[in-house]
Amino acid sequence: MRILFILILPLLLVVSEVSAQACMQRGQTPQSAFPICGTKALKQASVPLCAGTVIPLPYCPAGVTYRDVNPFWYKFTCYGAGTLGFTITPNDLRDDYDWQLFDVTGKPVSDVYTNTATQVAGNWSAIPGATGASTAGTRLMACEGLSEPNWSSMPTLIVGHQYLLMVSHFTQTQSGYELSFGGGTANITDPLPGAFLEADFRCRNNQVSIKLNKRFQCSTMTAEGSEFEITGSNAVVTSATGVGCGSGFDMDSVVLLLDRPLPAGNYTVRVRNGTDGNTILDACDNPMAVGKEVAFTVPVAQPVPFDKIRPAGCEPSTLKVLLSGPVLCNSVAPDGSDFRIRGNGSPVNIIKANTFCTGTMTDSIELMLSAPIYIGGNFNIDLVRGSDGNTLISECGVETPLGYTVAFTAKDTVSARFTYHLALNCASDSLYLQHDGAHGVNSWKWSFDDGSTYNTRTVDKVYTDFGRKKVKLQVSNGVCTDEHTEDVLLDNELKAEFSMSASVLCPLDMVAFTNQSVGRIVSYNWDFGYGPSTRLMTPPSLRYPVGSREQTYNVRLIVESDMQCFDTIVHTIKTVPSCRVAVPTAFSPNNDGINDYLYPLNGYKTADLTFRVYGRNGQLVFESHNWMQKWDGKINGSPAPIGAYAWMLEYTDTELGTRVFQKGVTTLIR
């Protein structure tokens, strides 16, 4: 088979510093890839230098960064399944070239930098000279380094899939290369004959838009559009623009500019040889056959109706006009005088019109009102002749006639403010909440700080605990919403409480009582379990009698609120015959209930206590830091031998604030 060679000239002279610029020239990015044909070899005379972008290669060892340095990108489609073979031959065989193949079917081409699933095969070997995919390759992927082969095995292509081939010139020179295809069984040559798919006439600038059945080379179409003619009219094509040719090399759509408007009727676009001697050519230089044509119809120009606006939201200060077709931007009066509003809600006027233009056309208009519509109602927007002397004018120059009107409804703004009243009781409180439902409110959501919610207009909320409560209400009428929060004080909390200066009394000790009750209290009733009671808020200090053994007394306080509610609290107080700390000289751990344990007696006024017991050989057999923690006469769970045991005791006397150290001997008997 004869192989054609195409010489790709340098696109732009660049400096040799790779870091000086990003890869932005046509052909150097996936978005602007060269279209290629399997029957043509490509000769790249020079390679512009650029920094490149990182390509993650998860199957290569970590620690090496792979970039498409000084790249050119190529795109093609598989038309027959099989293997792909190709060769990259440097103009200077001392140069090192790398490559990577991606399957970008159904994906943005930028995925090659992020989605490793697009990677099909590649070769990043550091060996200079020719590289590519052939029968000499033993694996699909070769990573960086001189130990890696400079040939990869041929990947298998899938019919209908789109591929990108990246060729990177790792050597920092501008010497080029040749890219040729062969040795594989896949078909990457488009067999489809070129043809038109459809054509459409736009009044704006007298344009005919043509859709092609595949992509053609931009460079094969003349700027004056001499490859196209219009039949059925004297109109002449004056220019042709390929869609996407500004940033790429091929096109599948063409826009023709005519020298005059086309009246309503039927027409045909026909292809012919242009002044460059050919029609338009595909990637394999196959021309669209002379005489190919596509019919189109120019309908009778119609006005663009004014019949729809975007639904008004809450408190609308602007309204959005939606048009079924584009109108000339300059046909819309900036002061909004093409439109008039009337209705039975808030009195407002249109004071400005904003257009959203694409070129000279717009299909939506924003009308600014003199004030937001707070009071809802039924409104109409009428189309009138504006201060510019016209209504709306279509791209074909047809003015929308008077008489169009669009109705819309605006909702009232709403308020979530609510009323409430309290019913206070001793055991529970009832909070009665109510919203007035005004302005069409049909949705309520009450939220309470205990996590409960209600969805009715009124709520009866019962509390068994008192204090400050937070109530939030959200309301809506389907368009407008509002939220309101209030703090409600349930100030009938009643709690009896007091503290005592001591809970254990030694001989001659006195106890003081501190009232800590909460609420709107009107009376106090103290009962000390000894002596006379009192109704004072703070009773006087009291000395309890001390006997020969411990005695417990109940101290009770009853409080009464201004609502005749009552609450009671009881604390106990104990008197002891002695608070002198002492360690027994003997104890008998025989479980008879008498002297069964060894511990410091009467340690009521001690702090930071340490009590240790030592055996005959000086070993520690027991240690405690709580005077009520007692030694049961066992060592490691077994009964200790009868005999004398030394002990040491230290503590802080909480009454005097002094540190006390004691030691002695206790006899264990059984």
GUZABA-373640 format. One line per 8 residues: number of its first residue (from 1); their letters; for each residue x, y, z of C-alpha. Coordinates in nm, 2 decimals. Example, Ala and Ser with C-alpha at 12.3 -4.5 7.8 and 13.67 -1.06 7.14 Angstrom:
2
1) as) 1.23/-0.45/0.78 | 1.37/-0.11/0.71
//
This chain:
670
1) mrilfili) 0.00/0.00/0.00 | 0.13/0.34/-0.09 | 0.20/0.56/0.21 | 0.15/0.94/0.19 | 0.37/1.18/0.38 | 0.24/1.50/0.53 | 0.48/1.77/0.65 | 0.36/1.95/0.96
9) lplllvvs) 0.54/2.29/0.98 | 0.63/2.44/1.31 | 0.33/2.63/1.46 | 0.53/2.89/1.64 | 0.89/2.98/1.73 | 0.94/2.93/2.10 | 1.23/2.97/2.35 | 1.43/2.66/2.46
17) evsaqacm) 1.34/2.70/2.83 | 1.08/2.42/2.90 | 0.96/2.61/3.21 | 0.91/2.93/3.01 | 0.56/2.85/2.90 | 0.27/2.60/2.93 | 0.18/2.38/2.63 | -0.09/2.59/2.48
25) qrgqtpqs) -0.03/2.58/2.10 | -0.27/2.40/1.87 | -0.17/2.03/1.87 | 0.00/2.05/2.20 | -0.31/1.99/2.41 | -0.57/1.70/2.41 | -0.84/1.95/2.32 | -0.66/2.06/2.00
33) afpicgtk) -0.52/1.72/1.88 | -0.43/1.66/1.52 | -0.67/1.43/1.33 | -0.48/1.14/1.18 | -0.54/0.88/0.91 | -0.39/0.53/0.91 | -0.28/0.56/0.55 | -0.07/0.87/0.60
41) alkqasvp) 0.26/0.92/0.77 | 0.31/1.25/0.95 | 0.64/1.44/0.94 | 0.68/1.69/1.23 | 0.97/1.92/1.12 | 1.01/2.09/1.46 | 0.88/2.05/1.81 | 0.80/2.36/2.01
49) lcagtvip) 0.93/2.34/2.37 | 0.69/2.36/2.66 | 0.67/2.24/3.02 | 0.40/1.97/3.00 | 0.15/1.83/3.25 | 0.18/1.54/3.49 | 0.03/1.21/3.37 | -0.01/0.96/3.66
57) lpycpagv) 0.11/0.61/3.58 | 0.02/0.39/3.87 | 0.18/0.08/3.72 | 0.52/0.25/3.71 | 0.75/0.27/4.02 | 0.70/0.56/4.25 | 0.94/0.85/4.27 | 0.94/0.94/3.90
65) tyrdvnpf) 0.72/1.22/3.76 | 0.59/1.16/3.41 | 0.49/1.46/3.20 | 0.39/1.52/2.84 | 0.70/1.73/2.78 | 0.71/1.91/2.45 | 0.42/1.71/2.32 | 0.20/1.67/2.02
73) wykftcyg) -0.14/1.51/2.05 | -0.32/1.30/1.78 | -0.68/1.18/1.77 | -0.84/0.89/1.57 | -1.13/0.65/1.57 | -1.12/0.28/1.53 | -1.33/0.16/1.24 | -1.22/-0.20/1.24
81) agtlgfti) -1.11/-0.39/1.55 | -0.75/-0.52/1.57 | -0.41/-0.43/1.68 | -0.24/-0.09/1.64 | 0.12/-0.07/1.51 | 0.31/0.26/1.46 | 0.66/0.40/1.46 | 0.80/0.73/1.59
89) tpndlrdd) 1.13/0.80/1.41 | 1.33/1.10/1.54 | 1.49/1.32/1.28 | 1.79/1.31/1.51 | 1.83/0.94/1.62 | 2.01/1.06/1.94 | 1.68/1.21/2.06 | 1.46/1.04/2.32
97) ydwqlfdv) 1.08/1.02/2.24 | 0.81/0.89/2.47 | 0.44/0.82/2.40 | 0.11/0.72/2.56 | -0.21/0.60/2.41 | -0.55/0.68/2.58 | -0.91/0.56/2.52 | -1.13/0.87/2.57
105) tgkpvsdv) -1.46/0.72/2.45 | -1.74/0.91/2.62 | -1.51/1.10/2.84 | -1.37/1.46/2.85 | -1.03/1.45/2.68 | -0.89/1.63/2.99 | -0.94/1.30/3.18 | -0.60/1.18/3.04
113) ytntatqv) -0.44/1.38/3.32 | -0.65/1.24/3.60 | -0.83/0.91/3.50 | -0.58/0.63/3.48 | -0.85/0.40/3.34 | -0.81/0.59/3.00 | -0.46/0.45/2.96 | -0.42/0.18/2.70
121) agnwsaip) -0.04/0.15/2.63 | 0.27/0.36/2.65 | 0.65/0.38/2.63 | 0.87/0.61/2.85 | 1.20/0.43/2.79 | 1.51/0.65/2.81 | 1.67/0.47/2.51 | 1.71/0.71/2.22
129) gatgasta) 1.60/0.64/1.86 | 1.29/0.49/1.71 | 1.01/0.39/1.94 | 0.64/0.28/1.91 | 0.42/-0.03/1.92 | 0.52/-0.34/1.72 | 0.57/-0.72/1.73 | 0.91/-0.64/1.89
137) gtrlmace) 0.73/-0.53/2.21 | 0.68/-0.77/2.49 | 0.44/-0.57/2.71 | 0.20/-0.28/2.67 | 0.37/-0.05/2.91 | 0.74/0.05/2.94 | 0.83/0.29/3.22 | 1.12/0.53/3.26
145) glsepnws) 1.49/0.42/3.24 | 1.75/0.27/3.01 | 1.66/-0.08/3.13 | 1.31/-0.04/2.98 | 1.26/-0.15/2.61 | 1.19/0.13/2.36 | 0.92/-0.08/2.19 | 0.59/-0.18/2.34
153) smptlivg) 0.35/-0.45/2.23 | 0.06/-0.35/2.00 | -0.26/-0.26/2.18 | -0.59/-0.40/2.07 | -0.84/-0.13/1.95 | -1.22/-0.15/1.99 | -1.46/-0.06/1.70 | -1.62/0.28/1.75
161) hqyllmvs) -1.38/0.39/2.03 | -1.20/0.73/2.02 | -0.83/0.74/2.10 | -0.57/1.00/2.18 | -0.20/0.94/2.11 | 0.05/1.16/2.29 | 0.41/1.19/2.15 | 0.65/1.36/2.39
169) hftqtqsg) 1.00/1.49/2.29 | 1.19/1.43/2.62 | 1.51/1.56/2.47 | 1.52/1.94/2.50 | 1.58/2.02/2.14 | 1.33/2.12/1.87 | 1.43/1.85/1.63 | 1.12/1.68/1.49
177) yelsfggg) 1.01/1.32/1.40 | 0.81/1.11/1.16 | 0.49/0.92/1.28 | 0.38/0.63/1.06 | 0.13/0.35/1.11 | 0.17/-0.01/1.00 | 0.21/-0.37/1.12 | -0.12/-0.38/1.30
185) tanitdpl) -0.46/-0.52/1.20 | -0.69/-0.24/1.32 | -0.85/0.00/1.07 | -0.82/0.37/1.18 | -0.91/0.51/0.83 | -1.27/0.65/0.81 | -1.44/0.47/0.52 | -1.75/0.69/0.53
193) pgaflead) -1.79/0.91/0.21 | -1.82/1.28/0.30 | -2.17/1.43/0.29 | -2.40/1.69/0.43 | -2.64/1.61/0.72 | -2.85/1.92/0.74 | -2.86/2.29/0.67 | -3.04/2.58/0.84
201) frcrnnqv) -3.08/2.95/0.75 | -3.05/3.22/1.01 | -3.17/3.57/0.93 | -2.91/3.71/1.15 | -2.62/3.82/0.92 | -2.77/3.60/0.64 | -2.61/3.28/0.77 | -2.65/2.92/0.65
209) siklnkrf) -2.53/2.67/0.91 | -2.43/2.33/0.77 | -2.38/2.00/0.97 | -2.13/1.75/0.81 | -2.15/1.37/0.85 | -1.78/1.36/0.97 | -1.49/1.58/1.04 | -1.29/1.75/0.76
217) qcstmtae) -0.96/1.94/0.76 | -1.01/2.31/0.83 | -0.72/2.40/0.61 | -0.89/2.25/0.30 | -1.17/2.51/0.30 | -1.11/2.86/0.16 | -1.20/3.16/0.37 | -1.44/3.29/0.10
225) gsefeitg) -1.63/2.97/0.10 | -1.58/2.91/-0.27 | -1.65/2.53/-0.22 | -2.02/2.61/-0.16 | -2.30/2.75/-0.37 | -2.67/2.82/-0.30 | -2.92/2.71/-0.56 | -3.26/2.86/-0.59
233) snavvtsa) -3.14/3.21/-0.53 | -2.90/3.47/-0.66 | -2.74/3.49/-0.32 | -2.36/3.44/-0.32 | -2.15/3.28/-0.04 | -1.90/3.55/0.07 | -1.72/3.36/0.36 | -1.71/3.03/0.53
241) tgvgcgsg) -1.61/2.95/0.89 | -1.54/2.61/1.03 | -1.68/2.56/1.38 | -1.39/2.48/1.61 | -1.12/2.57/1.36 | -0.99/2.85/1.58 | -0.86/2.60/1.84 | -0.83/2.28/1.64
249) fdmdsvvl) -0.75/2.13/1.30 | -1.08/1.98/1.19 | -1.45/2.07/1.18 | -1.79/1.90/1.15 | -1.99/2.22/1.10 | -1.96/2.51/0.87 | -2.12/2.86/0.88 | -2.17/3.03/0.54
257) lldrplpa) -2.22/3.40/0.51 | -2.44/3.52/0.22 | -2.43/3.86/0.05 | -2.81/3.91/0.08 | -3.11/3.78/0.27 | -3.31/3.48/0.15 | -3.68/3.52/0.11 | -3.91/3.24/0.21
265) gnytvrvr) -3.87/2.94/-0.01 | -3.68/2.62/-0.07 | -3.30/2.62/-0.13 | -3.01/2.39/-0.17 | -2.64/2.41/-0.06 | -2.42/2.23/-0.31 | -2.05/2.15/-0.29 | -1.80/2.22/-0.57
273) ngtdgnti) -1.43/2.26/-0.62 | -1.31/2.58/-0.46 | -1.05/2.82/-0.58 | -0.79/2.59/-0.41 | -0.88/2.32/-0.67 | -1.07/2.09/-0.43 | -1.38/2.05/-0.22 | -1.32/1.99/0.16
281) ldacdnpm) -1.10/1.70/0.25 | -1.12/1.45/0.54 | -0.82/1.34/0.75 | -0.71/1.10/0.48 | -0.74/1.37/0.21 | -1.05/1.21/0.07 | -1.27/1.49/-0.08 | -1.64/1.53/-0.04
289) avgkevaf) -1.77/1.45/-0.39 | -1.86/1.75/-0.61 | -2.23/1.79/-0.64 | -2.32/1.67/-0.29 | -2.60/1.89/-0.17 | -2.85/1.94/0.12 | -3.19/2.11/0.10 | -3.32/2.36/0.35
297) tvpvaqpv) -3.63/2.58/0.37 | -3.66/2.94/0.47 | -4.00/2.98/0.63 | -4.20/3.30/0.63 | -4.05/3.51/0.90 | -4.27/3.52/1.22 | -4.27/3.75/1.51 | -4.14/3.62/1.85
305) pfdkirpa) -4.44/3.59/2.08 | -4.44/3.73/2.43 | -4.63/3.46/2.63 | -4.42/3.34/2.92 | -4.24/3.46/3.23 | -4.06/3.27/3.50 | -4.28/3.21/3.81 | -4.25/3.50/4.06
313) gcepstlk) -4.08/3.41/4.38 | -4.13/3.56/4.72 | -4.10/3.94/4.74 | -4.00/3.96/4.37 | -3.81/4.27/4.28 | -3.74/4.14/3.93 | -3.94/3.94/3.68 | -3.78/3.72/3.41
321) vllsgpvl) -3.93/3.72/3.06 | -3.87/3.40/2.87 | -3.90/3.41/2.49 | -3.95/3.12/2.26 | -3.70/3.26/2.01 | -3.43/3.52/2.01 | -3.49/3.89/1.96 | -3.25/4.18/1.88
329) cnsvapdg) -3.09/4.31/2.20 | -3.12/4.67/2.07 | -3.50/4.63/2.02 | -3.54/4.61/2.40 | -3.57/4.95/2.56 | -3.33/4.97/2.85 | -3.58/5.16/3.06 | -3.83/4.86/3.04
337) sdfrirgn) -4.09/5.07/2.86 | -4.17/4.78/2.62 | -4.36/4.63/2.92 | -4.63/4.75/3.15 | -4.74/4.59/3.48 | -5.09/4.60/3.63 | -5.25/4.41/3.91 | -5.44/4.42/4.25
345) gspvniik) -5.14/4.36/4.47 | -4.85/4.59/4.57 | -4.85/4.90/4.33 | -4.52/4.87/4.14 | -4.38/4.98/3.81 | -4.12/4.85/3.57 | -3.82/5.08/3.57 | -3.55/4.89/3.39
353) antfctgt) -3.49/4.60/3.15 | -3.17/4.39/3.15 | -3.09/4.17/2.85 | -2.87/3.86/2.84 | -2.72/3.89/2.50 | -2.53/3.63/2.29 | -2.38/3.85/2.02 | -2.67/4.07/1.92
361) mtdsielm) -2.95/3.84/2.03 | -3.13/3.75/2.35 | -3.40/3.51/2.45 | -3.46/3.64/2.80 | -3.52/3.98/2.96 | -3.51/4.07/3.32 | -3.76/4.34/3.43 | -3.66/4.54/3.74
369) lsapiyig) -3.95/4.67/3.95 | -3.97/4.99/4.14 | -4.02/4.80/4.47 | -4.06/4.43/4.57 | -4.41/4.29/4.56 | -4.49/4.24/4.93 | -4.87/4.22/4.89 | -4.96/3.93/4.66
377) gnfnidlv) -5.23/3.93/4.40 | -5.30/3.87/4.03 | -5.09/4.07/3.79 | -5.05/4.11/3.41 | -4.75/4.22/3.21 | -4.86/4.38/2.88 | -4.63/4.42/2.58 | -4.64/4.79/2.46
385) rgsdgntl) -4.45/5.01/2.23 | -4.14/5.13/2.42 | -3.96/5.46/2.43 | -3.74/5.33/2.14 | -4.05/5.33/1.92 | -4.10/4.95/1.88 | -4.18/4.63/2.07 | -3.96/4.33/2.03
393) isecgvet) -3.79/4.26/1.70 | -3.69/3.91/1.59 | -3.36/3.82/1.42 | -3.55/3.83/1.09 | -3.66/4.19/1.16 | -4.03/4.11/1.24 | -4.18/4.31/1.52 | -4.39/4.14/1.78
401) plgytvaf) -4.74/4.29/1.75 | -4.92/4.47/2.04 | -5.18/4.28/2.24 | -4.96/4.02/2.41 | -5.01/3.99/2.78 | -4.88/3.74/3.04 | -5.06/3.68/3.37 | -4.89/3.58/3.69
409) takdtvsa) -4.97/3.55/4.06 | -4.76/3.67/4.34 | -4.79/3.55/4.69 | -4.80/3.76/5.01 | -4.50/3.78/5.23 | -4.56/3.59/5.55 | -4.47/3.63/5.92 | -4.38/3.35/6.16
417) rftyhlal) -4.46/3.56/6.47 | -4.69/3.38/6.71 | -4.88/3.44/7.03 | -4.88/3.22/7.34 | -5.01/3.20/7.70 | -4.90/3.00/8.00 | -5.08/2.79/8.25 | -4.85/2.73/8.54
425) ncasdsly) -4.89/2.45/8.79 | -4.69/2.28/9.06 | -4.60/1.95/8.88 | -4.62/2.07/8.51 | -4.67/2.38/8.29 | -4.88/2.41/7.98 | -4.77/2.64/7.70 | -5.05/2.73/7.45
433) lqhdgahg) -4.90/2.85/7.11 | -5.09/2.99/6.81 | -5.01/3.13/6.47 | -5.27/3.34/6.29 | -5.23/3.17/5.95 | -5.25/3.50/5.77 | -5.13/3.56/5.41 | -5.21/3.21/5.30
441) vnswkwsf) -4.98/3.02/5.53 | -5.04/2.65/5.49 | -4.73/2.50/5.64 | -4.61/2.52/6.00 | -4.32/2.36/6.18 | -4.28/2.42/6.55 | -3.94/2.31/6.70 | -3.87/2.29/7.08
449) ddgstynt) -3.54/2.26/7.26 | -3.63/1.91/7.38 | -3.62/1.79/7.02 | -3.99/1.76/6.97 | -4.17/1.91/6.66 | -4.53/1.98/6.56 | -4.69/2.07/6.22 | -5.02/2.22/6.33
457) rtvdkvyt) -5.12/2.59/6.34 | -5.18/2.56/6.72 | -4.98/2.36/6.98 | -5.04/2.27/7.34 | -4.70/2.19/7.49 | -4.66/2.04/7.84 | -4.34/2.08/8.04 | -4.25/1.89/8.35
465) dfgrkkvk) -3.93/2.08/8.39 | -3.91/2.45/8.43 | -3.69/2.74/8.34 | -3.62/2.92/8.00 | -3.75/2.74/7.69 | -3.67/2.81/7.32 | -3.96/2.79/7.07 | -3.90/2.82/6.69
473) lqvsngvc) -4.17/2.84/6.42 | -4.11/2.81/6.05 | -4.41/2.90/5.82 | -4.47/2.89/5.44 | -4.75/2.97/5.20 | -4.58/2.76/4.93 | -4.37/3.05/4.80 | -4.28/3.27/5.09
481) tdehtedv) -4.13/3.15/5.41 | -4.04/3.30/5.74 | -3.89/3.19/6.08 | -3.93/3.33/6.43 | -3.79/3.22/6.76 | -3.88/3.33/7.11 | -3.76/3.24/7.46 | -4.03/3.16/7.70
489) lldnelka) -3.97/3.17/8.08 | -4.14/2.91/8.30 | -4.05/3.09/8.62 | -4.25/2.87/8.86 | -3.96/2.63/8.93 | -3.96/2.53/9.29 | -3.67/2.33/9.45 | -3.59/2.28/9.81
497) efsmsasv) -3.22/2.25/9.88 | -2.96/2.33/10.15 | -2.61/2.24/10.24 | -2.45/2.17/10.58 | -2.10/2.28/10.70 | -2.04/1.92/10.81 | -2.22/1.59/10.78 | -2.04/1.43/11.07
505) lcpldmva) -2.02/1.61/11.41 | -1.75/1.55/11.67 | -1.80/1.64/12.03 | -1.85/2.02/12.07 | -1.89/2.07/11.70 | -2.17/2.30/11.56 | -2.33/2.27/11.22 | -2.43/2.57/11.00
513) ftnqsvgr) -2.71/2.54/10.74 | -2.70/2.72/10.40 | -3.03/2.76/10.22 | -2.99/2.69/9.85 | -3.36/2.66/9.75 | -3.48/2.80/9.42 | -3.82/2.95/9.33 | -4.07/3.22/9.43
521) ivsynwdf) -4.07/3.10/9.79 | -4.30/3.24/10.05 | -4.23/3.01/10.35 | -3.97/2.78/10.49 | -4.02/2.50/10.74 | -3.70/2.35/10.90 | -3.71/2.03/11.11 | -3.36/1.94/11.25
529) gygpstrl) -3.46/1.60/11.40 | -3.35/1.75/11.74 | -3.47/2.06/11.92 | -3.72/2.31/11.80 | -3.80/2.37/11.43 | -3.79/2.71/11.26 | -3.95/2.91/10.97 | -3.65/3.13/10.91
537) mtppslry) -3.50/3.13/10.56 | -3.15/3.07/10.71 | -3.16/2.90/11.05 | -2.90/2.95/11.32 | -2.61/2.71/11.37 | -2.69/2.41/11.59 | -2.50/2.18/11.83 | -2.62/1.82/11.85
545) pvgsreqt) -2.59/1.61/12.17 | -2.31/1.35/12.15 | -2.36/1.01/12.32 | -2.14/0.71/12.37 | -2.22/0.58/12.02 | -2.29/0.72/11.68 | -2.63/0.88/11.63 | -2.80/0.98/11.29
553) ynvrlive) -3.05/1.27/11.26 | -3.27/1.37/10.96 | -3.27/1.74/10.87 | -3.57/1.83/10.66 | -3.66/2.15/10.47 | -4.01/2.21/10.32 | -4.05/2.52/10.10 | -4.38/2.67/9.97
561) sdmqcfdt) -4.41/2.89/9.66 | -4.65/3.18/9.59 | -4.87/2.92/9.40 | -4.90/2.71/9.71 | -4.67/2.45/9.57 | -4.44/2.25/9.80 | -4.11/2.08/9.78 | -3.91/1.88/10.04
569) ivhtiktv) -3.55/1.79/10.08 | -3.39/1.57/10.36 | -3.03/1.54/10.45 | -2.88/1.33/10.73 | -2.62/1.43/10.99 | -2.43/1.20/11.22 | -2.28/1.26/11.56 | -1.98/1.05/11.68
577) pscrvavp) -1.85/1.01/12.03 | -1.49/1.08/11.94 | -1.29/1.22/11.65 | -0.95/1.13/11.80 | -0.76/0.93/11.54 | -0.62/0.60/11.69 | -0.50/0.27/11.57 | -0.60/-0.04/11.78
585) tafspnnd) -0.33/-0.22/11.96 | -0.48/-0.56/11.87 | -0.74/-0.71/11.63 | -0.88/-1.05/11.57 | -1.00/-1.12/11.21 | -1.22/-1.42/11.30 | -1.55/-1.27/11.16 | -1.72/-1.25/11.50
593) gindylyp) -1.81/-0.89/11.43 | -1.58/-0.76/11.70 | -1.24/-0.60/11.61 | -1.22/-0.80/11.28 | -1.02/-0.53/11.10 | -0.72/-0.31/11.15 | -0.76/0.06/11.04 | -0.73/0.41/11.18
601) lngyktad) -1.04/0.48/11.40 | -1.23/0.81/11.39 | -1.07/0.95/11.09 | -1.35/1.19/11.02 | -1.13/1.50/11.01 | -0.84/1.36/10.81 | -0.72/1.43/10.45 | -0.44/1.30/10.24
609) ltfrvygr) -0.42/0.99/10.46 | -0.17/0.70/10.42 | -0.19/0.39/10.64 | 0.07/0.11/10.59 | 0.11/-0.22/10.77 | 0.44/-0.42/10.77 | 0.52/-0.78/10.85 | 0.79/-0.93/11.07
617) ngqlvfes) 1.05/-0.91/10.79 | 0.96/-0.55/10.71 | 0.76/-0.63/10.40 | 0.46/-0.42/10.32 | 0.14/-0.63/10.37 | -0.13/-0.36/10.35 | -0.16/0.00/10.23 | -0.46/0.23/10.23
625) hnwmqkwd) -0.54/0.60/10.15 | -0.89/0.59/10.29 | -0.93/0.55/10.66 | -1.25/0.34/10.61 | -1.05/0.09/10.40 | -0.95/-0.18/10.64 | -0.70/-0.46/10.66 | -0.87/-0.80/10.70
633) gkingspa) -0.56/-0.98/10.83 | -0.47/-1.15/10.50 | -0.16/-1.15/10.30 | -0.21/-1.22/9.92 | -0.55/-1.37/10.01 | -0.42/-1.61/10.28 | -0.46/-1.55/10.66 | -0.16/-1.38/10.81
641) pigayawm) 0.03/-1.54/11.09 | -0.05/-1.45/11.45 | 0.19/-1.19/11.59 | 0.29/-0.83/11.60 | 0.27/-0.60/11.30 | 0.42/-0.26/11.27 | 0.21/0.03/11.12 | 0.27/0.38/11.00
649) leytdtel) 0.01/0.65/10.97 | 0.02/1.01/10.83 | -0.26/1.25/10.75 | -0.36/1.61/10.75 | -0.58/1.73/11.04 | -0.85/1.92/10.85 | -0.96/2.11/11.16 | -0.61/2.24/11.25
657) gtrvfqkg) -0.45/2.22/10.91 | -0.14/2.04/11.04 | 0.03/1.73/10.92 | 0.03/1.43/11.16 | 0.27/1.14/11.16 | 0.22/0.83/11.38 | 0.36/0.47/11.41 | 0.30/0.18/11.63
665) vttlir) 0.26/-0.20/11.67 | -0.07/-0.40/11.66 | -0.10/-0.77/11.76 | -0.30/-1.00/11.53 | -0.48/-1.26/11.74 | -0.72/-1.53/11.64
//
